[in-house]
Amino acid sequence: FSLKELHGIFPWLVESIFGSLDGVIVGWNLRCLQGKTNPTEYPVALDFLDPSGPMMKLVYKLQAEEYRYDFPVSYLPGPVKASIQEQVLPECSLYHNKVQFPSSGGLGLNLALNPFEYYMFYFAISLITQKNSAVTHHVSPSNSAYFILVDTYLKCFLPTEGSVLPPPYSNPGGAIPSPTPRSPPLPFTSYGMHHTSLLKRHIAHQPSVNADPASQEIWRSETLLQIFVEMWLHHYSLEMYQKMQSPHVKLEVLHYRLSISSKHHGSPAQSSYQALHAYQESFKPTEEHVLVVRLLVKHLHAFSNSLKPEPLSPSAHSHTASPLEEFKRVVIPRFVQEKLYIFLQHCFGHWPLDASFRAVLEMWLSYLQPWRYAPEKPPQSAESLPRSISEKWAAFIQENLLMYTKLFVGFLNRALRTDLVSPKNALMVFRVAKVFAQPNLAEMILKGEQLFLEPELVIPHRQHRLFMTSTLGGSFFSSWPPTITDASFKVKSHVYSLEGQDFQYKQMFGTEVRNLVLKLAQLICQAQQTAKSISDHSAETTASQSFFSWFRFTPSEMNGSYTGNDLDEIGQDSIKKTDEYLEKALEYLCQIFKLNEAQLTQMMMKCGTAQDENGKKQLPDCTESEDGLILTPLGRYQIINGLRRFEVQYQGDTELQPIRSYENATLVRLLFRLSSALNERFADQMDALCSREDFVGRLCRYHLTNPHLIQKIRYSPVVKDRTNQNWGPRISLRFLASYRTLVSLLMIYFIASWFYIGPMGCTFIILIGYFLYAVIMTFFSEGWKPHEH
């Protein structure tokens, strides 16, 4: 096709593949395209969308002709959309010179994008817009075509070895075309200074464009990363977005609003103020979204760690460093650090308290451990021992201090509200404790806190992005100036740039956080005891089950109050795993925070004595008041997580208790009338039988009376009128209304009919069997001893 025809087809083709921005058109649904479920379409889609495939060849072919395509601003992340609509240009260079105002009668603002940007915008945002589509649950999201394509694009445009491959359709004699500058008809207030792109800087500083081919292609790497970060990590409240801006920019915005207010008598300014400050985006990232972000984080660590060692001569470095190498040097602090920190804060605060948080946790831990993606590998002999972290990572830890400290406190607050008896929750506590217990890590974090808390002799003038403003060099790469060597200054600027000048830092190794760790250690001990008690209860229940108890021939289980736990259904293996995870997590926490062994021993003893002599749990934590017992917050936590419970039992007449779910309501009522008639008719005879001292008397006393229950009823405040109650012997037929009993009787009759035994004979067998069962139970209940009989 000709370029003109391809230009018209391209937007339709992109939408057909990735779906429409409003989510109506699903497209190829790459997120659900799996190799196992779609063996034919899966490889075809990957080949077609490969960096060297037909689709990217089309992109580069259109790129050479400087075509532009409109992307609606209304589908950008909430903070960016609101700021552009308020004519406040975001500081990201991705949006500069691209805002296109609608013509007369237009619907809204658009971004004029080149083909590569347009393709990547749709590719990245399809992870967000198509999140409500049906996803196959039996295949991991990491096996989808979308996940594989993200990995392929990262390896192609952010290579850890070599340079970026040139596009097949490129002009070898000229520079890469850039978007045509457009002057907006209305003034824009900019967040921060505009950063010059990598390409323009290197073309301006090199004598020949062809001297370094990577200088022409580095724009694709920068654009790809900016689009991924903007689309995946830029969904948070606008208040948080403006909190990260510098004070002088806020002052410019205020002057701009005041000027608009004076022109329009205040009403437009009031509406714009509400739109800018009251805007909140409802953003709920999915587990698949988090997995893709984790893939990005892991690759960026590998990309950054593949940086070649700096030469000894600084002059040689300034002449020989390629743009890709300089890009590796600043890729994490310049592009990822700030937005990933806000994204993680949002997830820590809004993610449900369930096991799905594991995806967020692993993404966070991946960012905290860049040494895992370094090219050097530990020696084989040292794999069994924990690997000590090298001092060369101290700078990374100090410049990402809040990622380690504040988010760790956020995880502690989550762990204190979760059920640690669950093996999945116990595993998450174990994973965090194991990572922070790596040798030398806690010491380097403590050193970073000490650098931040050092008093400032001379308070410098800070600006937003202290190491990335034009005052410290003026260009993108001057954001890493070699002249600033004060480690304390770097740590302070990192904290203040993310949280603001008025941030009150909470020390990770301070008293407040240490108390939280002690609370977590106490909950770990309680969870271990709870898991042990559940394991013992399950073993006792299994051992005590018998053939007759399944048929429910006695109503003794109707007053049971054991609530159970999810571990009852999981099994003994999971209980063992939970105990192992919690034990190792407690050991790691002791290593990190140097916890006193005496305190832990006392804590374990308290948890061990939480059970009384009968093996039952103590009551939940309560306080006495005029209205009786009132639960404390700790008591509510204990009840919610199954650590303690009230022994609530029905204390009234067993014949009058509510109808259970395992009973037939009609049979309960009919059998109650029948038993009432029998008790009224044969009351004197039953009294005479129970008064006898022989075996018949013992048999009748066991099956026709219940002295323990009668004592409860007589002294219970629930029963007001005790004078008209018949507390003597009586017959109870309610157990026959149980569905288990009915099914058991039907099974017996079916088996009897198989052996040609009639209904009368079968009934006789059942009565004989029940009589034998009653005789056996009578012997054991009356204290029968072998030497007496």
KOLTI-469966 format. One line per field, with one value per residue (C-alpha): residue number from 1; z, y, x. Coordinates in steps of 0.02 Angstrom, whole numbers. Layout:
BEGIN
num = [NUM, ...]
pz = [Z, ...]
py = [Y, ...]
px = [X, ...]
END
This chain:
BEGIN
num = [1, 2, 3, 4, 5, 6, 7, 8, 9, 10, 11, 12, 13, 14, 15, 16, 17, 18, 19, 20, 21, 22, 23, 24, 25, 26, 27, 28, 29, 30, 31, 32, 33, 34, 35, 36, 37, 38, 39, 40, 41, 42, 43, 44, 45, 46, 47, 48, 49, 50, 51, 52, 53, 54, 55, 56, 57, 58, 59, 60, 61, 62, 63, 64, 65, 66, 67, 68, 69, 70, 71, 72, 73, 74, 75, 76, 77, 78, 79, 80, 81, 82, 83, 84, 85, 86, 87, 88, 89, 90, 91, 92, 93, 94, 95, 96, 97, 98, 99, 100, 101, 102, 103, 104, 105, 106, 107, 108, 109, 110, 111, 112, 113, 114, 115, 116, 117, 118, 119, 120, 121, 122, 123, 124, 125, 126, 127, 128, 129, 130, 131, 132, 133, 134, 135, 136, 137, 138, 139, 140, 141, 142, 143, 144, 145, 146, 147, 148, 149, 150, 151, 152, 153, 154, 155, 156, 157, 158, 159, 160, 161, 162, 163, 164, 165, 166, 167, 168, 169, 170, 171, 172, 173, 174, 175, 176, 177, 178, 179, 180, 181, 182, 183, 184, 185, 186, 187, 188, 189, 190, 191, 192, 193, 194, 195, 196, 197, 198, 199, 200, 201, 202, 203, 204, 205, 206, 207, 208, 209, 210, 211, 212, 213, 214, 215, 216, 217, 218, 219, 220, 221, 222, 223, 224, 225, 226, 227, 228, 229, 230, 231, 232, 233, 234, 235, 236, 237, 238, 239, 240, 241, 242, 243, 244, 245, 246, 247, 248, 249, 250, 251, 252, 253, 254, 255, 256, 257, 258, 259, 260, 261, 262, 263, 264, 265, 266, 267, 268, 269, 270, 271, 272, 273, 274, 275, 276, 277, 278, 279, 280, 281, 282, 283, 284, 285, 286, 287, 288, 289, 290, 291, 292, 293, 294, 295, 296, 297, 298, 299, 300, 301, 302, 303, 304, 305, 306, 307, 308, 309, 310, 311, 312, 313, 314, 315, 316, 317, 318, 319, 320, 321, 322, 323, 324, 325, 326, 327, 328, 329, 330, 331, 332, 333, 334, 335, 336, 337, 338, 339, 340, 341, 342, 343, 344, 345, 346, 347, 348, 349, 350, 351, 352, 353, 354, 355, 356, 357, 358, 359, 360, 361, 362, 363, 364, 365, 366, 367, 368, 369, 370, 371, 372, 373, 374, 375, 376, 377, 378, 379, 380, 381, 382, 383, 384, 385, 386, 387, 388, 389, 390, 391, 392, 393, 394, 395, 396, 397, 398, 399, 400, 401, 402, 403, 404, 405, 406, 407, 408, 409, 410, 411, 412, 413, 414, 415, 416, 417, 418, 419, 420, 421, 422, 423, 424, 425, 426, 427, 428, 429, 430, 431, 432, 433, 434, 435, 436, 437, 438, 439, 440, 441, 442, 443, 444, 445, 446, 447, 448, 449, 450, 451, 452, 453, 454, 455, 456, 457, 458, 459, 460, 461, 462, 463, 464, 465, 466, 467, 468, 469, 470, 471, 472, 473, 474, 475, 476, 477, 478, 479, 480, 481, 482, 483, 484, 485, 486, 487, 488, 489, 490, 491, 492, 493, 494, 495, 496, 497, 498, 499, 500, 501, 502, 503, 504, 505, 506, 507, 508, 509, 510, 511, 512, 513, 514, 515, 516, 517, 518, 519, 520, 521, 522, 523, 524, 525, 526, 527, 528, 529, 530, 531, 532, 533, 534, 535, 536, 537, 538, 539, 540, 541, 542, 543, 544, 545, 546, 547, 548, 549, 550, 551, 552, 553, 554, 555, 556, 557, 558, 559, 560, 561, 562, 563, 564, 565, 566, 567, 568, 569, 570, 571, 572, 573, 574, 575, 576, 577, 578, 579, 580, 581, 582, 583, 584, 585, 586, 587, 588, 589, 590, 591, 592, 593, 594, 595, 596, 597, 598, 599, 600, 601, 602, 603, 604, 605, 606, 607, 608, 609, 610, 611, 612, 613, 614, 615, 616, 617, 618, 619, 620, 621, 622, 623, 624, 625, 626, 627, 628, 629, 630, 631, 632, 633, 634, 635, 636, 637, 638, 639, 640, 641, 642, 643, 644, 645, 646, 647, 648, 649, 650, 651, 652, 653, 654, 655, 656, 657, 658, 659, 660, 661, 662, 663, 664, 665, 666, 667, 668, 669, 670, 671, 672, 673, 674, 675, 676, 677, 678, 679, 680, 681, 682, 683, 684, 685, 686, 687, 688, 689, 690, 691, 692, 693, 694, 695, 696, 697, 698, 699, 700, 701, 702, 703, 704, 705, 706, 707, 708, 709, 710, 711, 712, 713, 714, 715, 716, 717, 718, 719, 720, 721, 722, 723, 724, 725, 726, 727, 728, 729, 730, 731, 732, 733, 734, 735, 736, 737, 738, 739, 740, 741, 742, 743, 744, 745, 746, 747, 748, 749, 750, 751, 752, 753, 754, 755, 756, 757, 758, 759, 760, 761, 762, 763, 764, 765, 766, 767, 768, 769, 770, 771, 772, 773, 774, 775, 776, 777, 778, 779, 780, 781, 782, 783, 784, 785, 786, 787, 788, 789]
pz = [0, -23, 127, 111, 121, 265, 355, 351, 399, 546, 681, 636, 643, 813, 885, 811, 898, 1068, 1083, 1098, 1236, 1309, 1323, 1207, 1072, 1152, 1004, 1005, 1196, 1215, 1404, 1383, 1235, 1305, 1219, 1299, 1261, 1093, 1013, 838, 869, 1007, 900, 755, 867, 943, 772, 702, 850, 872, 870, 700, 643, 513, 634, 692, 512, 473, 622, 563, 385, 441, 563, 420, 345, 508, 516, 673, 758, 890, 1061, 1174, 1334, 1424, 1425, 1506, 1692, 1805, 1873, 1701, 1621, 1755, 1747, 1556, 1560, 1686, 1565, 1683, 1578, 1665, 1688, 1589, 1419, 1341, 1335, 1281, 1111, 1086, 1159, 1019, 1056, 970, 825, 834, 886, 945, 1089, 1189, 1197, 1101, 1096, 925, 929, 803, 749, 875, 1020, 961, 951, 1122, 1203, 1148, 1194, 1371, 1410, 1353, 1518, 1608, 1491, 1461, 1645, 1655, 1516, 1555, 1602, 1607, 1786, 1755, 1668, 1749, 1683, 1657, 1513, 1416, 1250, 1327, 1464, 1338, 1224, 1368, 1407, 1223, 1202, 1359, 1302, 1129, 1174, 1343, 1306, 1442, 1313, 1153, 1084, 1020, 848, 714, 633, 460, 388, 438, 353, 379, 333, 444, 621, 689, 660, 814, 837, 761, 897, 922, 1012, 1116, 1099, 1290, 1407, 1498, 1670, 1677, 1822, 1836, 1694, 1525, 1509, 1345, 1268, 1248, 1060, 1049, 1177, 1087, 915, 981, 1063, 930, 772, 664, 686, 617, 744, 865, 791, 965, 981, 845, 921, 1107, 1089, 1068, 1233, 1322, 1244, 1281, 1464, 1487, 1412, 1520, 1678, 1639, 1594, 1732, 1881, 1867, 1936, 2105, 2181, 2111, 2288, 2294, 2120, 2172, 2336, 2237, 2149, 2204, 2304, 2169, 2042, 2161, 2175, 1986, 1978, 2113, 2018, 1860, 1948, 2026, 1856, 1783, 1934, 1913, 1730, 1755, 1924, 2017, 1951, 1828, 1955, 2084, 1963, 1911, 2092, 2128, 1972, 2017, 2204, 2229, 2091, 2146, 2028, 2078, 2034, 2083, 2004, 1964, 2008, 1825, 1821, 1970, 1890, 1734, 1841, 1931, 1763, 1721, 1888, 1871, 1694, 1741, 1880, 1756, 1629, 1756, 1827, 1653, 1655, 1608, 1743, 1738, 1673, 1790, 1688, 1699, 1535, 1446, 1515, 1450, 1273, 1262, 1358, 1239, 1265, 1308, 1447, 1518, 1505, 1613, 1742, 1774, 1720, 1894, 1991, 1845, 1779, 1904, 2084, 2122, 2033, 2093, 2272, 2257, 2170, 2310, 2442, 2356, 2350, 2531, 2587, 2475, 2434, 2519, 2671, 2583, 2502, 2335, 2413, 2381, 2204, 2272, 2405, 2281, 2167, 2315, 2369, 2191, 2189, 2359, 2300, 2145, 2188, 2137, 1957, 1954, 1827, 1959, 2039, 2212, 2222, 2220, 2392, 2473, 2411, 2569, 2676, 2668, 2551, 2629, 2536, 2466, 2523, 2344, 2364, 2510, 2391, 2315, 2488, 2549, 2394, 2411, 2600, 2605, 2498, 2638, 2795, 2767, 2664, 2795, 2925, 2805, 2792, 2982, 2996, 2869, 2954, 3121, 3043, 2955, 3012, 3033, 3060, 2873, 2788, 2645, 2765, 2868, 2709, 2671, 2844, 2822, 2651, 2713, 2869, 2767, 2645, 2779, 2880, 2743, 2816, 2815, 2751, 2919, 2956, 2790, 2818, 2992, 2916, 2793, 2935, 3029, 2875, 2858, 3042, 3039, 3078, 2934, 2963, 2808, 2739, 2550, 2434, 2378, 2222, 2158, 2092, 2172, 2063, 1906, 1886, 1768, 1914, 1931, 1752, 1638, 1542, 1567, 1602, 1716, 1841, 1906, 1948, 2009, 2112, 2245, 2361, 2524, 2565, 2697, 2571, 2447, 2574, 2633, 2455, 2417, 2566, 2542, 2355, 2385, 2543, 2553, 2671, 2814, 2818, 2992, 2970, 3073, 3109, 3062, 3210, 3327, 3480, 3393, 3254, 3378, 3479, 3320, 3291, 3469, 3438, 3280, 3376, 3504, 3367, 3290, 3456, 3473, 3295, 3330, 3483, 3385, 3245, 3374, 3461, 3295, 3249, 3417, 3400, 3225, 3286, 3432, 3322, 3198, 3337, 3424, 3270, 3269, 3167, 3283, 3299, 3111, 3124, 3258, 3371, 3518, 3527, 3619, 3472, 3460, 3590, 3516, 3499, 3408, 3268, 3176, 3062, 2880, 2931, 2973, 2788, 2731, 2828, 2942, 2810, 2797, 2986, 2988, 2853, 2951, 3106, 3006, 2922, 3085, 3179, 3047, 3032, 3220, 3212, 3071, 3162, 3314, 3204, 3120, 3275, 3405, 3509, 3688, 3711, 3886, 3817, 3687, 3814, 3927, 3778, 3729, 3908, 3908, 3745, 3812, 3968, 3863, 3882, 4046, 4125, 4018, 3858, 3811, 3757, 3875, 3848, 3730, 3806, 3889, 4015, 4154, 4146, 4214, 4063, 4081, 3980, 3836, 3704, 3685, 3513, 3555, 3599, 3433, 3343, 3439, 3392, 3208, 3187, 3288, 3424, 3565, 3577, 3697, 3745, 3686, 3709, 3710, 3894, 3879, 3856, 3718, 3655, 3631, 3550, 3372, 3228, 3155, 2972, 2975, 3039, 2953, 3024, 3001, 3085, 3231, 3267, 3247, 3355, 3489, 3500, 3506, 3641, 3743, 3736, 3788, 3930, 3995, 3980, 4056, 4179, 4335, 4257, 4204, 4379, 4454, 4332, 4364, 4553, 4543, 4595, 4476, 4296, 4226, 4338, 4280, 4099, 4119, 4217, 4079, 3933, 4012, 4117, 4095, 4266, 4198, 4079, 4211, 4328, 4194, 4157, 4341, 4370, 4201, 4194, 4029, 4105, 4213, 4258, 4334, 4435, 4288, 4209, 4213, 4261, 4283, 4161, 3986, 3813, 3673, 3494, 3411, 3351, 3227, 3133, 3084, 2899, 2941, 3043, 2904, 2775, 2891, 2915, 2728, 2698, 2828, 2750, 2576, 2636, 2725, 2569, 2474, 2593, 2581, 2759, 2776, 2857, 3023, 3031, 2986, 3122, 3246, 3198, 3220, 3392, 3447, 3386, 3475, 3634, 3630, 3601, 3749, 3862, 3818, 3846, 4013, 4077, 4035, 4094, 4265, 4304, 4260, 4309, 4252, 4427, 4492, 4355]
py = [0, 178, 284, 385, 227, 160, 325, 304, 120, 138, 208, 80, -60, -6, 2, -167, -245, -160, -114, 55, 176, 165, -24, -60, -141, -279, -305, -456, -462, -497, -510, -669, -741, -893, -1020, -1167, -1108, -1024, -1125, -1054, -869, -849, -867, -771, -621, -621, -629, -491, -373, -416, -269, -332, -388, -315, -198, -111, -100, -7, 108, 152, 176, 304, 379, 428, 537, 631, 584, 637, 552, 624, 543, 612, 694, 631, 453, 501, 463, 571, 694, 726, 749, 871, 974, 987, 1037, 1170, 1229, 1173, 1073, 917, 916, 754, 795, 666, 797, 948, 1025, 896, 974, 1016, 1124, 1080, 1181, 1268, 1140, 1014, 898, 912, 923, 800, 751, 751, 593, 518, 337, 258, 357, 323, 135, 126, 235, 112, -38, 25, 91, -70, -146, -20, 0, -187, -237, -283, -411, -596, -672, -858, -906, -1074, -996, -875, -695, -706, -827, -708, -631, -457, -503, -583, -429, -312, -417, -420, -231, -199, -314, -235, -49, -60, -191, -248, -295, -204, -58, -30, -104, 27, 26, -53, 108, 250, 393, 360, 535, 635, 651, 568, 681, 760, 823, 992, 1124, 1195, 1359, 1345, 1489, 1499, 1515, 1357, 1356, 1222, 1105, 1122, 1156, 1071, 939, 927, 756, 639, 654, 843, 853, 730, 800, 972, 909, 791, 848, 723, 639, 477, 473, 375, 283, 256, 444, 434, 285, 326, 424, 260, 194, 356, 367, 185, 201, 367, 296, 139, 238, 370, 244, 116, 216, 384, 344, 427, 576, 749, 811, 690, 746, 928, 885, 831, 998, 1136, 1287, 1412, 1317, 1318, 1506, 1524, 1423, 1532, 1693, 1618, 1577, 1749, 1831, 1723, 1761, 1949, 1935, 1824, 1888, 1732, 1601, 1514, 1517, 1436, 1297, 1270, 1265, 1130, 1033, 1042, 1010, 905, 782, 603, 458, 291, 180, -4, -92, -274, -415, -429, -242, -264, -413, -310, -169, -295, -355, -174, -149, -308, -265, -86, -152, -268, -126, -4, -132, -169, 2, -10, 39, 220, 254, 323, 482, 595, 680, 513, 475, 636, 595, 409, 380, 336, 404, 231, 216, 384, 333, 180, 293, 397, 284, 234, 399, 505, 403, 272, 312, 446, 371, 194, 258, 340, 186, 73, 190, 184, -7, -24, 87, 25, -157, -284, -375, -542, -654, -562, -429, -551, -479, -302, -367, -458, -305, -198, -324, -334, -147, -155, -284, -220, -332, -483, -421, -374, -465, -537, -700, -767, -913, -1086, -1130, -982, -1014, -1104, -953, -783, -668, -510, -351, -255, -78, -16, -26, 96, 243, 161, 123, 300, 379, 264, 274, 298, 142, 43, 131, 209, 65, -58, 35, 25, -163, -178, -91, -212, -365, -313, -320, -487, -665, -733, -909, -916, -991, -864, -716, -799, -822, -635, -589, -717, -647, -468, -518, -627, -487, -356, -480, -496, -464, -281, -215, -156, -68, 26, 78, 140, 236, 318, 371, 445, 544, 612, 662, 754, 940, 1059, 1191, 1287, 1256, 1263, 1328, 1173, 1161, 1022, 878, 949, 851, 870, 1056, 1176, 1262, 1112, 1092, 1133, 971, 796, 714, 851, 784, 674, 805, 738, 895, 856, 726, 762, 599, 683, 815, 679, 585, 742, 797, 623, 628, 808, 789, 643, 701, 889, 1004, 982, 792, 716, 567, 411, 315, 132, 91, 214, 178, 191, 68, -46, -55, -103, -242, -304, -307, -406, -527, -548, -584, -709, -801, -799, -861, -1004, -1054, -1041, -1149, -1277, -1279, -1298, -1440, -1525, -1499, -1572, -1724, -1750, -1732, -1858, -1981, -1963, -1989, -2155, -2245, -2202, -2017, -1995, -2057, -1925, -2041, -1923, -1735, -1698, -1603, -1479, -1366, -1366, -1194, -1225, -1100, -1178, -1099, -1107, -1222, -1356, -1374, -1347, -1488, -1527, -1490, -1309, -1293, -1354, -1227, -1087, -1132, -1138, -970, -884, -959, -901, -730, -705, -756, -632, -490, -522, -507, -346, -250, -334, -387, -439, -627, -605, -505, -636, -777, -685, -654, -837, -886, -768, -843, -1018, -984, -915, -1083, -1140, -1311, -1378, -1330, -1195, -1021, -875, -746, -602, -445, -348, -207, -203, -71, -39, -125, -278, -330, -216, -275, -179, -154, -300, -406, -366, -413, -578, -622, -573, -677, -825, -805, -805, -824, -823, -992, -959, -1105, -1130, -1143, -1170, -1325, -1431, -1472, -1287, -1227, -1154, -1275, -1311, -1310, -1496, -1535, -1557, -1422, -1522, -1676, -1571, -1503, -1673, -1764, -1630, -1659, -1847, -1839, -1716, -1837, -1984, -1885, -1833, -2009, -2106, -1980, -2085, -2245, -2155, -2083, -2256, -2331, -2196, -2223, -2402, -2445, -2588, -2587, -2537, -2383, -2332, -2359, -2249, -2114, -2097, -2089, -2004, -1869, -1743, -1676, -1555, -1473, -1467, -1376, -1248, -1218, -1200, -1064, -980, -801, -843, -958, -848, -969, -1125, -1186, -1256, -1342, -1531, -1568, -1755, -1897, -1874, -1946, -1842, -1894, -1740, -1828, -1923, -1759, -1744, -1767, -1877, -1992, -2001, -2041, -2171, -2257, -2257, -2335, -2469, -2510, -2514, -2636, -2741, -2750, -2810, -2959, -2986, -2927, -2850, -2681, -2762, -2862, -2709, -2606, -2745, -2746, -2557, -2565, -2707, -2608, -2450, -2549, -2622, -2448, -2382, -2522, -2490, -2302, -2335, -2437, -2303, -2156, -2234, -2260, -2445, -2528, -2700, -2765, -2727, -2823]
px = [0, 51, 97, -63, -168, -65, -86, -275, -270, -150, -269, -402, -274, -206, -381, -424, -273, -274, -457, -541, -497, -672, -659, -805, -696, -592, -477, -365, -374, -188, -206, -310, -215, -124, -14, -106, -282, -246, -105, -136, -169, -37, 122, 44, 5, 180, 263, 152, 185, 369, 492, 553, 380, 260, 172, 330, 392, 231, 263, 438, 380, 251, 376, 491, 353, 316, 132, 35, -112, -229, -242, -381, -319, -475, -403, -238, -210, -317, -187, -111, -282, -338, -178, -181, -364, -315, -179, -41, 81, 153, 340, 362, 438, 322, 182, 283, 240, 103, -54, -174, -325, -488, -549, -716, -844, -714, -749, -587, -399, -290, -107, -26, 82, 201, 166, 285, 212, 33, 65, 148, 13, -121, -15, 20, -153, -239, -180, -292, -441, -465, -453, -637, -630, -644, -478, -443, -404, -324, -172, -51, -55, 134, 101, -11, 39, 33, 156, 275, 265, 306, 459, 509, 493, 594, 734, 735, 728, 816, 951, 1067, 1198, 1241, 1142, 967, 941, 907, 735, 721, 646, 762, 847, 1034, 1083, 969, 910, 756, 606, 532, 355, 323, 316, 144, 115, -42, -163, -176, -28, 29, 105, 237, 276, 465, 586, 575, 709, 798, 784, 930, 929, 935, 1075, 1186, 1155, 1203, 1363, 1427, 1516, 1423, 1256, 1323, 1465, 1356, 1207, 1135, 1110, 977, 887, 894, 732, 637, 705, 663, 490, 448, 495, 406, 246, 251, 282, 150, 15, 48, 112, 28, -145, -161, -249, -217, -179, -33, 19, 27, 111, 262, 277, 393, 332, 378, 273, 124, 148, 145, -16, -91, -46, -120, -283, -292, -269, -408, -516, -497, -549, -699, -762, -713, -832, -714, -575, -687, -737, -557, -503, -632, -581, -397, -405, -562, -522, -496, -472, -545, -398, -394, -245, -269, -150, -101, -61, 55, 141, 178, 249, 358, 424, 467, 556, 660, 712, 759, 870, 956, 967, 1040, 1162, 1231, 1314, 1496, 1622, 1672, 1848, 1977, 1996, 1842, 1889, 1890, 1718, 1644, 1701, 1670, 1508, 1368, 1192, 1129, 1259, 1210, 1028, 1066, 1145, 989, 846, 784, 799, 740, 594, 537, 578, 448, 298, 334, 343, 172, 102, 163, 94, -75, -72, -16, -159, -300, -265, -382, -316, -304, -175, -182, -70, 73, 92, 118, 235, 348, 353, 407, 539, 605, 636, 723, 849, 941, 1089, 984, 991, 1174, 1283, 1400, 1343, 1384, 1507, 1431, 1498, 1414, 1238, 1186, 1234, 1147, 1241, 1307, 1259, 1405, 1441, 1425, 1235, 1237, 1209, 1054, 983, 1012, 936, 784, 769, 580, 557, 637, 578, 407, 341, 405, 301, 154, 177, 185, 17, -56, 18, -55, -230, -216, -246, -72, -140, -171, -18, -24, -20, 116, 218, 209, 274, 412, 462, 478, 573, 692, 732, 765, 868, 999, 1172, 1225, 1056, 988, 1153, 1148, 967, 1014, 1160, 1039, 925, 1071, 1122, 945, 936, 1101, 1077, 1106, 1236, 1184, 1011, 1027, 892, 798, 697, 587, 692, 846, 967, 862, 832, 917, 1001, 1117, 1165, 1020, 1003, 938, 1104, 1166, 1039, 1180, 1313, 1480, 1514, 1383, 1459, 1371, 1279, 1171, 1118, 1067, 963, 875, 835, 766, 648, 594, 566, 447, 359, 382, 476, 352, 369, 385, 500, 465, 625, 621, 733, 647, 541, 373, 413, 499, 337, 245, 371, 344, 156, 185, 296, 158, 31, 151, 162, -28, -48, 73, -28, -190, -124, -66, -235, -324, -208, -240, -428, -428, -330, -448, -600, -533, -490, -658, -765, -855, -984, -1128, -1081, -1102, -1281, -1315, -1412, -1382, -1416, -1253, -1177, -1320, -1241, -1065, -990, -825, -816, -671, -544, -491, -348, -476, -506, -327, -248, -103, 30, -24, -27, 152, 201, 119, 217, 380, 349, 304, 451, 576, 493, 508, 690, 725, 635, 744, 898, 842, 785, 898, 748, 778, 768, 697, 551, 516, 525, 402, 290, 293, 250, 101, 40, 71, -34, -176, -261, -336, -325, -467, -379, -505, -456, -475, -610, -570, -494, -634, -662, -791, -927, -1101, -1176, -1065, -913, -859, -736, -574, -493, -378, -529, -612, -452, -445, -624, -605, -448, -511, -380, -508, -696, -841, -912, -1089, -1207, -1393, -1444, -1630, -1736, -1660, -1834, -1873, -1712, -1721, -1735, -1564, -1515, -1482, -1657, -1825, -1939, -2100, -2029, -1963, -2137, -2224, -2096, -2110, -2297, -2272, -2138, -2244, -2391, -2281, -2202, -2373, -2444, -2297, -2225, -2259, -2190, -2028, -2007, -2025, -1900, -1770, -1786, -1729, -1550, -1521, -1458, -1629, -1628, -1456, -1509, -1663, -1572, -1441, -1562, -1714, -1629, -1488, -1436, -1305, -1427, -1564, -1446, -1405, -1589, -1637, -1507, -1517, -1584, -1666, -1799, -1912, -2052, -1975, -2125, -2221, -2072, -2062, -1882, -1912, -1874, -1939, -1923, -1840, -1869, -1798, -1641, -1751, -1782, -1598, -1564, -1416, -1527, -1655, -1522, -1447, -1615, -1647, -1476, -1511, -1680, -1600, -1466, -1597, -1704, -1551, -1543, -1732, -1766, -1938, -1980, -2029, -1868, -1766, -1852, -1818, -1633, -1622, -1704, -1588, -1437, -1492, -1525, -1350, -1278, -1380, -1320, -1137, -1155, -1241, -1095, -967, -1073, -1110, -925, -923, -760, -700, -657, -833, -928]
END
